[in-house]
Amino acid sequence: MPPGRNALSHELMTELLDALRPLDGDPEVGCVVVTGSERVFAAGADIKEMAGKSAAEMAAEDYFAGWEKFAALRTTKIAAVNG
């Protein structure tokens, strides 16, 4: 199976939030720009990561909480999509 192309995994979200949280309160930061690789911005949800989980399991562990935290960041976010 080919590797995921910038799949939106739990690990990616954790790393993204770890990088952005300190910037969120910095008055010198006007916005953050998020981009992917030259070929693919993001493949979407990491289906391989989700495959072994039921909807109930994902709800119980609040699987998508990271995306809610990302959306709640007050700093303006810009997606730089190539292609």
SULWORA-V347189 format. One record per residue. RES is the residue in one small letter. OMEGA is omega in radians with two decimals (NA if undefined). D_CENTER is the distance of its C-alpha to the mean C-alpha in whole Angstrom. Layout:
<<RES OMEGA D_CENTER> <RES OMEGA D_CENTER>>
This chain:
<<m -3.12 22> <p 3.12 21> <p 3.10 17> <g 3.13 14> <r -3.13 13> <n 3.11 10> <a -3.09 9> <l -3.07 5> <s 3.07 7> <h 3.14 8> <e 3.11 9> <l -3.12 6> <m 3.12 4> <t -3.14 8> <e 3.13 8> <l 3.12 6> <l 3.10 8> <d 3.14 11> <a -3.02 11> <l -3.10 11> <r 3.14 13> <p -3.13 16> <l -3.02 16> <d -3.13 15> <g -3.08 19> <d -3.11 21> <p 3.11 23> <e -3.10 23> <v -3.13 19> <g 3.10 20> <c 3.01 16> <v 3.13 13> <v 3.14 13> <v 3.10 9> <t 3.12 11> <g 3.09 11> <s -3.13 14> <e -3.09 17> <r -3.00 18> <v 3.04 14> <f 3.09 11> <a -3.14 9> <a -3.06 11> <g -3.11 9> <a 3.11 9> <d -3.06 10> <i 3.12 14> <k -3.13 16> <e -3.08 14> <m -2.98 15> <a -3.08 18> <g -3.07 20> <k 3.03 19> <s 3.09 21> <a 3.13 19> <a 3.11 21> <e -3.13 20> <m 3.09 16> <a -3.11 18> <a -3.14 20> <e 3.13 17> <d -3.01 15> <y -3.07 12> <f -3.12 10> <a -3.14 11> <g 3.14 7> <w 3.06 6> <e 3.10 10> <k 3.08 10> <f 3.14 7> <a -3.09 10> <a 3.09 13> <l -3.05 12> <r 3.14 16> <t 3.12 15> <t 3.14 15> <k 3.12 12> <i 3.06 13> <a 3.09 11> <a -3.08 14> <v 3.09 14> <n 3.00 17> <g NA 20>>
